[in-house]
Amino acid sequence: MSKETTRIAFVCVQNAGRSQMASAFGERERNVRELAESIEITTGGTQPADSVHEEVVEVMQEKDIDLRTRTPREITHTDLQDCEYVITMGCSAEGVCPATWSGENRDWGLADPHGKDLGTVREIRDEIEIRVDSLFNEITGEQQTDN
């Protein structure tokens, strides 16, 4: 793996809502911007749920992103070791980020969509989409001019 690769981790407690949405939007941005060779994305949770929350699957379908086959997974110290960015969704990465980790941790402070009405989940989704786009603009040095 080239040193030019930027590694991003999207982390939350259950890996069943916010981090799944962020990861999916990140994968989409990576593809649209043709950055498959230079950006790696991982996602996980500190206490993963059994499945992605139904309300999250539903609102992501509205964006033509299918999360039905995704399975929440545990994030490990090893997963984060070489990440330049660890993005938490409103929960701390404390106890997950390794002591020798030299990346940047950002907490986006987003509400948990689990059990919320679809309107609220859409608001959370839309905020995540904006933040992922901004993160990719920052990483690539691009300015968004078509909005």
OpenMM code with the backbone's topology and positions (N, CA, C; nanometers):
from openmm import Vec3, app, unit

residues = "MET SER LYS GLU THR THR ARG ILE ALA PHE VAL CYS VAL GLN ASN ALA GLY ARG SER GLN MET ALA SER ALA PHE GLY GLU ARG GLU ARG ASN VAL ARG GLU LEU ALA GLU SER ILE GLU ILE THR THR GLY GLY THR GLN PRO ALA ASP SER VAL HIS GLU GLU VAL VAL GLU VAL MET GLN GLU LYS ASP ILE ASP LEU ARG THR ARG THR PRO ARG GLU ILE THR HIS THR ASP LEU GLN ASP CYS GLU TYR VAL ILE THR MET GLY CYS SER ALA GLU GLY VAL CYS PRO ALA THR TRP SER GLY GLU ASN ARG ASP TRP GLY LEU ALA ASP PRO HIS GLY LYS ASP LEU GLY THR VAL ARG GLU ILE ARG ASP GLU ILE GLU ILE ARG VAL ASP SER LEU PHE ASN GLU ILE THR GLY GLU GLN GLN THR ASP ASN".split()
positions = [
    Vec3(0.0845, -0.1181, 0.0000),
    Vec3(0.0000, 0.0000, 0.0000),
    Vec3(0.0884, 0.1236, 0.0000),
    Vec3(0.0589, 0.2129, -0.0871),
    Vec3(0.1355, 0.3356, -0.1041),
    Vec3(0.1169, 0.4282, 0.0160),
    Vec3(0.2205, 0.5052, 0.0438),
    Vec3(0.2132, 0.6042, 0.1515),
    Vec3(0.1170, 0.7168, 0.1141),
    Vec3(0.0814, 0.7247, -0.0132),
    Vec3(-0.0120, 0.8258, -0.0603),
    Vec3(-0.1567, 0.7952, -0.0201),
    Vec3(-0.1803, 0.6770, 0.0356),
    Vec3(-0.3159, 0.6378, 0.0729),
    Vec3(-0.3583, 0.7085, 0.2010),
    Vec3(-0.4768, 0.7687, 0.1976),
    Vec3(-0.5365, 0.8298, 0.3155),
    Vec3(-0.6383, 0.7314, 0.3702),
    Vec3(-0.6283, 0.7023, 0.4979),
    Vec3(-0.7190, 0.6077, 0.5609),
    Vec3(-0.8147, 0.6820, 0.6541),
    Vec3(-0.9437, 0.6520, 0.6370),
    Vec3(-1.0494, 0.7160, 0.7151),
    Vec3(-1.1300, 0.6069, 0.7844),
    Vec3(-1.1588, 0.6254, 0.9121),
    Vec3(-1.2464, 0.5337, 0.9850),
    Vec3(-1.3664, 0.6120, 1.0366),
    Vec3(-1.4852, 0.5571, 1.0129),
    Vec3(-1.6083, 0.6130, 1.0672),
    Vec3(-1.6546, 0.5198, 1.1781),
    Vec3(-1.6631, 0.5722, 1.3008),
    Vec3(-1.6849, 0.4896, 1.4189),
    Vec3(-1.8021, 0.5410, 1.5013),
    Vec3(-1.8863, 0.4505, 1.5478),
    Vec3(-1.9856, 0.4830, 1.6501),
    Vec3(-2.0048, 0.3597, 1.7375),
    Vec3(-2.0945, 0.3667, 1.8304),
    Vec3(-2.1077, 0.2574, 1.9263),
    Vec3(-2.1566, 0.1294, 1.8589),
    Vec3(-2.2721, 0.1357, 1.7929),
    Vec3(-2.3322, 0.0142, 1.7385),
    Vec3(-2.2954, -0.0147, 1.5935),
    Vec3(-2.2375, 0.0818, 1.5236),
    Vec3(-2.2047, 0.0669, 1.3816),
    Vec3(-2.3281, 0.0231, 1.3034),
    Vec3(-2.4423, 0.0804, 1.3415),
    Vec3(-2.5690, 0.0398, 1.2804),
    Vec3(-2.6481, 0.1583, 1.2263),
    Vec3(-2.5900, 0.2773, 1.2353),
    Vec3(-2.6617, 0.3959, 1.1911),
    Vec3(-2.5676, 0.4991, 1.1320),
    Vec3(-2.5231, 0.5912, 1.2162),
    Vec3(-2.4426, 0.7047, 1.1706),
    Vec3(-2.3156, 0.6630, 1.0973),
    Vec3(-2.2396, 0.5721, 1.1560),
    Vec3(-2.1133, 0.5338, 1.0916),
    Vec3(-2.1364, 0.4557, 0.9636),
    Vec3(-2.2461, 0.3808, 0.9556),
    Vec3(-2.2794, 0.3109, 0.8315),
    Vec3(-2.3155, 0.4107, 0.7220),
    Vec3(-2.3930, 0.5137, 0.7583),
    Vec3(-2.4281, 0.6168, 0.6603),
    Vec3(-2.3018, 0.6905, 0.6140),
    Vec3(-2.2168, 0.7286, 0.7082),
    Vec3(-2.0943, 0.8017, 0.6739),
    Vec3(-2.0036, 0.7175, 0.5849),
    Vec3(-1.9912, 0.5916, 0.6178),
    Vec3(-1.9081, 0.5025, 0.5376),
    Vec3(-1.9633, 0.4898, 0.3958),
    Vec3(-2.0937, 0.4734, 0.3833),
    Vec3(-2.1564, 0.4606, 0.2514),
    Vec3(-2.1391, 0.5888, 0.1700),
    Vec3(-2.1599, 0.7042, 0.2328),
    Vec3(-2.1396, 0.8308, 0.1618),
    Vec3(-1.9919, 0.8481, 0.1248),
    Vec3(-1.9021, 0.8050, 0.2145),
    Vec3(-1.7591, 0.8117, 0.1848),
    Vec3(-1.7216, 0.7245, 0.0658),
    Vec3(-1.7772, 0.6046, 0.0609),
    Vec3(-1.7505, 0.5149, -0.0521),
    Vec3(-1.8025, 0.5761, -0.1822),
    Vec3(-1.9198, 0.6377, -0.1752),
    Vec3(-1.9759, 0.7016, -0.2941),
    Vec3(-1.8865, 0.8166, -0.3407),
    Vec3(-1.8436, 0.9015, -0.2472),
    Vec3(-1.7553, 1.0136, -0.2819),
    Vec3(-1.6237, 0.9636, -0.3405),
    Vec3(-1.5695, 0.8602, -0.2799),
    Vec3(-1.4435, 0.8031, -0.3287),
    Vec3(-1.4591, 0.7579, -0.4746),
    Vec3(-1.5722, 0.6954, -0.5047),
    Vec3(-1.5964, 0.6484, -0.6414),
    Vec3(-1.6203, 0.7635, -0.7381),
    Vec3(-1.7058, 0.8578, -0.6989),
    Vec3(-1.7384, 0.9717, -0.7856),
    Vec3(-1.6126, 1.0525, -0.8172),
    Vec3(-1.5268, 1.0672, -0.7176),
    Vec3(-1.4053, 1.1475, -0.7354),
    Vec3(-1.2888, 1.0642, -0.7892),
    Vec3(-1.3148, 0.9372, -0.8163),
    Vec3(-1.2135, 0.8456, -0.8705),
    Vec3(-1.0893, 0.8402, -0.7814),
    Vec3(-1.1129, 0.8141, -0.6537),
    Vec3(-1.0051, 0.8098, -0.5549),
    Vec3(-0.9853, 0.6707, -0.4946),
    Vec3(-1.0308, 0.5678, -0.5654),
    Vec3(-1.0230, 0.4315, -0.5116),
    Vec3(-0.8803, 0.3906, -0.4758),
    Vec3(-0.7834, 0.4428, -0.5479),
    Vec3(-0.6430, 0.4075, -0.5235),
    Vec3(-0.5806, 0.4863, -0.4085),
    Vec3(-0.6457, 0.5949, -0.3667),
    Vec3(-0.5799, 0.6817, -0.2691),
    Vec3(-0.6557, 0.6997, -0.1375),
    Vec3(-0.7788, 0.6481, -0.1283),
    Vec3(-0.8539, 0.6615, -0.0033),
    Vec3(-0.9101, 0.5263, 0.0373),
    Vec3(-0.8796, 0.4875, 0.1613),
    Vec3(-0.9328, 0.3651, 0.2205),
    Vec3(-1.0326, 0.4039, 0.3271),
    Vec3(-1.1447, 0.3325, 0.3324),
    Vec3(-1.2489, 0.3618, 0.4304),
    Vec3(-1.2786, 0.2355, 0.5098),
    Vec3(-1.2859, 0.2523, 0.6411),
    Vec3(-1.3281, 0.1420, 0.7270),
    Vec3(-1.4346, 0.1953, 0.8223),
    Vec3(-1.5138, 0.1057, 0.8745),
    Vec3(-1.6152, 0.1454, 0.9712),
    Vec3(-1.6310, 0.0358, 1.0742),
    Vec3(-1.6777, 0.0743, 1.1913),
    Vec3(-1.7005, -0.0235, 1.2965),
    Vec3(-1.7566, 0.0439, 1.4194),
    Vec3(-1.7893, -0.0390, 1.5159),
    Vec3(-1.8455, 0.0104, 1.6400),
    Vec3(-1.7765, -0.0519, 1.7599),
    Vec3(-1.7905, 0.0145, 1.8724),
    Vec3(-1.7309, -0.0375, 1.9952),
    Vec3(-1.8173, -0.1480, 2.0557),
    Vec3(-1.9477, -0.1453, 2.0279),
    Vec3(-2.0412, -0.2496, 2.0723),
    Vec3(-2.1399, -0.2730, 1.9577),
    Vec3(-2.0961, -0.3428, 1.8515),
    Vec3(-2.1787, -0.3534, 1.7309),
    Vec3(-2.3140, -0.4193, 1.7528),
    Vec3(-2.4132, -0.3648, 1.6839),
    Vec3(-2.5485, -0.4219, 1.6847),
    Vec3(-2.5513, -0.5441, 1.5933),
    Vec3(-2.6645, -0.6110, 1.5896),
    Vec3(-2.6795, -0.7290, 1.5035),
    Vec3(-2.7025, -0.6911, 1.3582),
    Vec3(-2.7642, -0.5748, 1.3349),
    Vec3(-2.7945, -0.5333, 1.1980),
    Vec3(-2.8032, -0.3812, 1.1915),
    Vec3(-2.7978, -0.3304, 1.0697),
    Vec3(-2.8144, -0.1865, 1.0485),
    Vec3(-2.9598, -0.1526, 1.0802),
    Vec3(-2.9814, -0.0412, 1.1489),
    Vec3(-3.1163, -0.0016, 1.1892),
    Vec3(-3.2075, 0.0147, 1.0678),
    Vec3(-3.3301, -0.0357, 1.0793),
    Vec3(-3.4258, -0.0332, 0.9674),
    Vec3(-3.4519, 0.1071, 0.9163),
    Vec3(-3.4645, 0.2049, 1.0061),
    Vec3(-3.4924, 0.3415, 0.9639),
    Vec3(-3.3751, 0.4009, 0.8857),
    Vec3(-3.2550, 0.3564, 0.9168),
    Vec3(-3.1358, 0.4019, 0.8445),
    Vec3(-3.1335, 0.3405, 0.7048),
    Vec3(-3.1625, 0.2123, 0.6960),
    Vec3(-3.1700, 0.1453, 0.5656),
    Vec3(-3.2726, 0.2168, 0.4777),
    Vec3(-3.3879, 0.2494, 0.5353),
    Vec3(-3.4959, 0.3123, 0.4590),
    Vec3(-3.4557, 0.4495, 0.4039),
    Vec3(-3.3969, 0.5352, 0.4881),
    Vec3(-3.3640, 0.6693, 0.4391),
    Vec3(-3.2443, 0.6689, 0.3445),
    Vec3(-3.1572, 0.5713, 0.3569),
    Vec3(-3.0451, 0.5619, 0.2635),
    Vec3(-3.0926, 0.5117, 0.1271),
    Vec3(-3.1973, 0.4306, 0.1256),
    Vec3(-3.2568, 0.3864, -0.0017),
    Vec3(-3.3022, 0.5072, -0.0825),
    Vec3(-3.3486, 0.6105, -0.0129),
    Vec3(-3.3930, 0.7327, -0.0802),
    Vec3(-3.2781, 0.8015, -0.1541),
    Vec3(-3.1558, 0.7721, -0.1147),
    Vec3(-3.0359, 0.8277, -0.1793),
    Vec3(-2.9733, 0.7238, -0.2733),
    Vec3(-3.0484, 0.6180, -0.3033),
    Vec3(-3.0007, 0.5088, -0.3891),
    Vec3(-2.8775, 0.4385, -0.3334),
    Vec3(-2.8735, 0.4275, -0.2016),
    Vec3(-2.7667, 0.3536, -0.1348),
    Vec3(-2.8326, 0.2410, -0.0555),
    Vec3(-2.7926, 0.1186, -0.0842),
    Vec3(-2.8527, 0.0006, -0.0224),
    Vec3(-2.7650, -0.0508, 0.0914),
    Vec3(-2.8153, -0.0386, 0.2134),
    Vec3(-2.7416, -0.0865, 0.3307),
    Vec3(-2.7971, -0.2188, 0.3843),
    Vec3(-2.8927, -0.2785, 0.3141),
    Vec3(-2.9584, -0.4000, 0.3646),
    Vec3(-2.8627, -0.5156, 0.3894),
    Vec3(-2.7574, -0.5252, 0.3111),
    Vec3(-2.6666, -0.6393, 0.3257),
    Vec3(-2.5461, -0.6090, 0.4144),
    Vec3(-2.5394, -0.4895, 0.4674),
    Vec3(-2.4263, -0.4544, 0.5541),
    Vec3(-2.4478, -0.5091, 0.6943),
    Vec3(-2.3380, -0.5472, 0.7554),
    Vec3(-2.3422, -0.6007, 0.8911),
    Vec3(-2.2516, -0.5176, 0.9806),
    Vec3(-2.3042, -0.4668, 1.0911),
    Vec3(-2.2186, -0.3952, 1.1864),
    Vec3(-2.1027, -0.4842, 1.2315),
    Vec3(-1.9882, -0.4213, 1.2518),
    Vec3(-1.8701, -0.4956, 1.2945),
    Vec3(-1.7981, -0.4187, 1.4042),
    Vec3(-1.7170, -0.4909, 1.4783),
    Vec3(-1.6390, -0.4285, 1.5845),
    Vec3(-1.5168, -0.3602, 1.5242),
    Vec3(-1.4869, -0.2416, 1.5739),
    Vec3(-1.3664, -0.1696, 1.5323),
    Vec3(-1.2559, -0.2061, 1.6311),
    Vec3(-1.1363, -0.2261, 1.5818),
    Vec3(-1.0249, -0.2665, 1.6686),
    Vec3(-0.9130, -0.1629, 1.6636),
    Vec3(-0.8215, -0.1743, 1.7583),
    Vec3(-0.7027, -0.0880, 1.7577),
    Vec3(-0.6279, -0.1027, 1.6253),
    Vec3(-0.6182, -0.2247, 1.5772),
    Vec3(-0.5471, -0.2512, 1.4526),
    Vec3(-0.6127, -0.1791, 1.3355),
    Vec3(-0.7471, -0.1782, 1.3333),
    Vec3(-0.8187, -0.1087, 1.2259),
    Vec3(-0.7812, 0.0390, 1.2205),
    Vec3(-0.7568, 0.0977, 1.3362),
    Vec3(-0.7349, 0.2418, 1.3461),
    Vec3(-0.5880, 0.2829, 1.3422),
    Vec3(-0.4995, 0.1861, 1.3570),
    Vec3(-0.3568, 0.2138, 1.3723),
    Vec3(-0.3012, 0.3068, 1.2648),
    Vec3(-0.3368, 0.2836, 1.1395),
    Vec3(-0.2802, 0.3615, 1.0300),
    Vec3(-0.3771, 0.4640, 0.9717),
    Vec3(-0.4838, 0.4949, 1.0434),
    Vec3(-0.5822, 0.5919, 0.9926),
    Vec3(-0.5344, 0.7348, 1.0157),
    Vec3(-0.5498, 0.8164, 0.9135),
    Vec3(-0.5209, 0.9589, 0.9282),
    Vec3(-0.6374, 1.0308, 0.9961),
    Vec3(-0.7585, 0.9790, 0.9735),
    Vec3(-0.8781, 1.0403, 1.0316),
    Vec3(-0.9642, 0.9320, 1.0958),
    Vec3(-0.9992, 0.9531, 1.2212),
    Vec3(-1.0989, 0.8697, 1.2876),
    Vec3(-1.2138, 0.9635, 1.3220),
    Vec3(-1.3268, 0.9395, 1.2555),
    Vec3(-1.4429, 1.0251, 1.2726),
    Vec3(-1.5437, 0.9503, 1.3598),
    Vec3(-1.5682, 1.0034, 1.4793),
    Vec3(-1.6710, 0.9465, 1.5656),
    Vec3(-1.7979, 1.0275, 1.5458),
    Vec3(-1.9100, 0.9668, 1.5762),
    Vec3(-2.0384, 1.0238, 1.5384),
    Vec3(-2.1120, 1.0940, 1.6525),
    Vec3(-2.0507, 1.1030, 1.7660),
    Vec3(-2.1176, 1.1620, 1.8813),
    Vec3(-2.0862, 1.0772, 2.0023),
    Vec3(-1.9812, 0.9993, 1.9876),
    Vec3(-1.9351, 0.9111, 2.0936),
    Vec3(-1.7832, 0.9133, 2.0882),
    Vec3(-1.7207, 0.8951, 2.1972),
    Vec3(-1.5761, 0.9067, 2.2056),
    Vec3(-1.5054, 0.7868, 2.1447),
    Vec3(-1.3872, 0.8116, 2.0907),
    Vec3(-1.3015, 0.7024, 2.0432),
    Vec3(-1.2069, 0.6584, 2.1541),
    Vec3(-1.2233, 0.7152, 2.2721),
    Vec3(-1.1386, 0.6792, 2.3856),
    Vec3(-1.1521, 0.5307, 2.4131),
    Vec3(-1.0407, 0.4668, 2.4324),
    Vec3(-1.0419, 0.3235, 2.4565),
    Vec3(-1.0368, 0.2435, 2.3279),
    Vec3(-1.0537, 0.3108, 2.2147),
    Vec3(-1.0452, 0.2427, 2.0854),
    Vec3(-0.9201, 0.2863, 2.0119),
    Vec3(-0.8934, 0.4159, 2.0098),
    Vec3(-0.7758, 0.4658, 1.9395),
    Vec3(-0.6501, 0.4230, 2.0142),
    Vec3(-0.5581, 0.3597, 1.9448),
    Vec3(-0.4371, 0.3115, 2.0113),
    Vec3(-0.3497, 0.4258, 2.0615),
    Vec3(-0.2760, 0.3996, 2.1672),
    Vec3(-0.1922, 0.5029, 2.2287),
    Vec3(-0.0883, 0.5565, 2.1310),
    Vec3(-0.0420, 0.4744, 2.0397),
    Vec3(0.0619, 0.5164, 1.9469),
    Vec3(0.0045, 0.5777, 1.8196),
    Vec3(-0.1254, 0.5909, 1.8140),
    Vec3(-0.1923, 0.6423, 1.6955),
    Vec3(-0.1631, 0.7904, 1.6800),
    Vec3(-0.1278, 0.8290, 1.5583),
    Vec3(-0.0897, 0.9687, 1.5361),
    Vec3(-0.1883, 1.0425, 1.4466),
    Vec3(-0.3021, 0.9812, 1.4191),
    Vec3(-0.4020, 1.0444, 1.3335),
    Vec3(-0.4829, 1.1495, 1.4073),
    Vec3(-0.5839, 1.1964, 1.3387),
    Vec3(-0.6696, 1.3006, 1.3930),
    Vec3(-0.8063, 1.2420, 1.4253),
    Vec3(-0.8552, 1.2679, 1.5458),
    Vec3(-0.9887, 1.2237, 1.5850),
    Vec3(-1.0819, 1.3432, 1.5842),
    Vec3(-1.1934, 1.3280, 1.5129),
    Vec3(-1.2958, 1.4319, 1.5096),
    Vec3(-1.4269, 1.3694, 1.5524),
    Vec3(-1.4951, 1.4373, 1.6403),
    Vec3(-1.6278, 1.3902, 1.6811),
    Vec3(-1.7319, 1.4823, 1.6187),
    Vec3(-1.8172, 1.4241, 1.5355),
    Vec3(-1.9170, 1.5038, 1.4657),
    Vec3(-2.0389, 1.5350, 1.5514),
    Vec3(-2.0506, 1.4754, 1.6688),
    Vec3(-2.1566, 1.5119, 1.7629),
    Vec3(-2.2974, 1.4964, 1.7081),
    Vec3(-2.3236, 1.3879, 1.6386),
    Vec3(-2.4548, 1.3649, 1.5768),
    Vec3(-2.5440, 1.2790, 1.6655),
    Vec3(-2.6724, 1.3074, 1.6618),
    Vec3(-2.7694, 1.2281, 1.7384),
    Vec3(-2.7779, 1.0868, 1.6805),
    Vec3(-2.8057, 0.9913, 1.7670),
    Vec3(-2.8240, 0.8526, 1.7252),
    Vec3(-2.9603, 0.8403, 1.6563),
    Vec3(-2.9651, 0.7892, 1.5326),
    Vec3(-3.0926, 0.7795, 1.4616),
    Vec3(-3.1808, 0.6635, 1.5064),
    Vec3(-3.1265, 0.5720, 1.5841),
    Vec3(-3.2012, 0.4521, 1.6216),
    Vec3(-3.3313, 0.4868, 1.6935),
    Vec3(-3.4421, 0.4370, 1.6382),
    Vec3(-3.5723, 0.4570, 1.7001),
    Vec3(-3.6351, 0.5924, 1.6728),
    Vec3(-3.5675, 0.6768, 1.5962),
    Vec3(-3.6205, 0.8104, 1.5664),
    Vec3(-3.7164, 0.8026, 1.4475),
    Vec3(-3.8011, 0.9048, 1.4330),
    Vec3(-3.8919, 0.9105, 1.3187),
    Vec3(-3.8100, 0.9365, 1.1921),
    Vec3(-3.8680, 0.9035, 1.0772),
    Vec3(-3.7950, 0.9124, 0.9507),
    Vec3(-3.7498, 1.0548, 0.9189),
    Vec3(-3.8285, 1.1554, 0.9557),
    Vec3(-3.7880, 1.2940, 0.9324),
    Vec3(-3.6587, 1.3275, 1.0051),
    Vec3(-3.6467, 1.2844, 1.1295),
    Vec3(-3.5259, 1.3085, 1.2085),
    Vec3(-3.4083, 1.2318, 1.1508),
    Vec3(-3.4331, 1.1069, 1.1102),
    Vec3(-3.3257, 1.0252, 1.0523),
    Vec3(-3.2772, 1.0878, 0.9213),
    Vec3(-3.3683, 1.1430, 0.8426),
    Vec3(-3.3293, 1.2121, 0.7182),
    Vec3(-3.2400, 1.3327, 0.7485),
    Vec3(-3.2733, 1.4083, 0.8533),
    Vec3(-3.1920, 1.5243, 0.8911),
    Vec3(-3.0504, 1.4799, 0.9287),
    Vec3(-3.0402, 1.3721, 1.0059),
    Vec3(-2.9094, 1.3188, 1.0453),
    Vec3(-2.8346, 1.2724, 0.9204),
    Vec3(-2.9040, 1.2003, 0.8321),
    Vec3(-2.8444, 1.1517, 0.7073),
    Vec3(-2.7898, 1.2681, 0.6244),
    Vec3(-2.8707, 1.3708, 0.6089),
    Vec3(-2.8307, 1.4842, 0.5265),
    Vec3(-2.7106, 1.5573, 0.5855),
    Vec3(-2.7062, 1.5678, 0.7174),
    Vec3(-2.5912, 1.6300, 0.7840),
    Vec3(-2.4655, 1.5461, 0.7613),
    Vec3(-2.4780, 1.4158, 0.7699),
    Vec3(-2.3637, 1.3267, 0.7457),
    Vec3(-2.3152, 1.3426, 0.6023),
    Vec3(-2.4078, 1.3473, 0.5083),
    Vec3(-2.3702, 1.3617, 0.3674),
    Vec3(-2.2897, 1.4897, 0.3457),
    Vec3(-2.3343, 1.5993, 0.4042),
    Vec3(-2.2644, 1.7282, 0.3926),
    Vec3(-2.1252, 1.7191, 0.4542),
    Vec3(-2.1165, 1.6579, 0.5714),
    Vec3(-1.9876, 1.6499, 0.6406),
    Vec3(-1.8888, 1.5599, 0.5661),
    Vec3(-1.9381, 1.4497, 0.5093),
    Vec3(-1.8501, 1.3610, 0.4327),
    Vec3(-1.7975, 1.4350, 0.3099),
    Vec3(-1.8848, 1.5073, 0.2410),
    Vec3(-1.8434, 1.5849, 0.1248),
    Vec3(-1.7364, 1.6873, 0.1645),
    Vec3(-1.7578, 1.7559, 0.2748),
    Vec3(-1.6603, 1.8552, 0.3234),
    Vec3(-1.5278, 1.7898, 0.3590),
    Vec3(-1.5333, 1.6719, 0.4216),
    Vec3(-1.4115, 1.6000, 0.4572),
    Vec3(-1.3327, 1.5648, 0.3314),
    Vec3(-1.4019, 1.5155, 0.2298),
    Vec3(-1.3339, 1.4813, 0.1047),
    Vec3(-1.2778, 1.6063, 0.0367),
    Vec3(-1.3498, 1.7174, 0.0430),
    Vec3(-1.2972, 1.8429, -0.0107),
    Vec3(-1.1686, 1.8809, 0.0614),
    Vec3(-1.1682, 1.8654, 0.1924),
    Vec3(-1.0495, 1.8983, 0.2718),
    Vec3(-0.9326, 1.8074, 0.2356),
    Vec3(-0.9588, 1.6784, 0.2286),
    Vec3(-0.8533, 1.5810, 0.2000),
    Vec3(-0.7934, 1.6038, 0.0611),
    Vec3(-0.8787, 1.6323, -0.0351),
    Vec3(-0.8317, 1.6476, -0.1729),
    Vec3(-0.7919, 1.7909, -0.2071),
    Vec3(-0.8229, 1.8842, -0.1171),
    Vec3(-0.7905, 2.0243, -0.1422),
    Vec3(-0.8853, 2.0897, -0.2417),
    Vec3(-0.9998, 2.0265, -0.2634),
    Vec3(-1.0975, 2.0805, -0.3583),
    Vec3(-1.1908, 2.1778, -0.2877),
    Vec3(-1.2421, 2.2702, -0.3654),
    Vec3(-1.3453, 2.3609, -0.3171),
    Vec3(-1.4739, 2.3251, -0.3897),
    Vec3(-1.5816, 2.3160, -0.3157),
    Vec3(-1.7109, 2.2849, -0.3780),
    Vec3(-1.7657, 2.4123, -0.4398),
    Vec3(-1.7866, 2.4110, -0.5715),
    Vec3(-1.8337, 2.5302, -0.6395),
    Vec3(-1.9668, 2.5111, -0.7104),
    Vec3(-2.0177, 2.3888, -0.7166),
    Vec3(-2.1403, 2.3649, -0.7920),
    Vec3(-2.2657, 2.3561, -0.7063),
    Vec3(-2.2597, 2.3998, -0.5842),
    Vec3(-2.3798, 2.3984, -0.4980),
    Vec3(-2.4395, 2.5352, -0.4878),
] * unit.nanometer
topology = app.Topology()
chain = topology.addChain("A")
for resn in residues:
    res = topology.addResidue(resn, chain)
    for name in ("N", "CA", "C"):
        topology.addAtom(name, app.Element.getBySymbol(name[0]), res)
